[in-house]
Amino acid sequence: MMTKLEKQIEAWHDKSYGPDVNKAATYRKLLEEVGELGEAIMLDDAVAIADESGDVGFVLAHIVRACCPDNPSLVGVIKEALEKCETRRRFQRR
């Protein structure tokens, strides 16, 4: 079940892009936002870090929505990553 925020992102994505997403341009936007996040981190600017982290998350959500039809949810792919990490951790403890 999608969260309210995920539904809002989905609606924004569909209204803004529909099926016509330029994946290369979206990737470039992600790199731009990650660069801005890096700059905020280097400046130790907590307000900018929060702002840029939100921008990175939003662009990532957009990429997931555009590129992952089987799981078009950023929260969903993060949950899968967490499960993978937990599985590795349990395996490493043995």
Secondary structure, DSSP 8 states (H G I E B T S, - for coil): ---HHHHHHHHHHHHHTTT---HHHHHHHHHHHHHHHHHHHHTT-HHHHHHHHHHHHHHHHHHHHHH-TTS--HHHHHHHHHHHHHHHHHHHH-
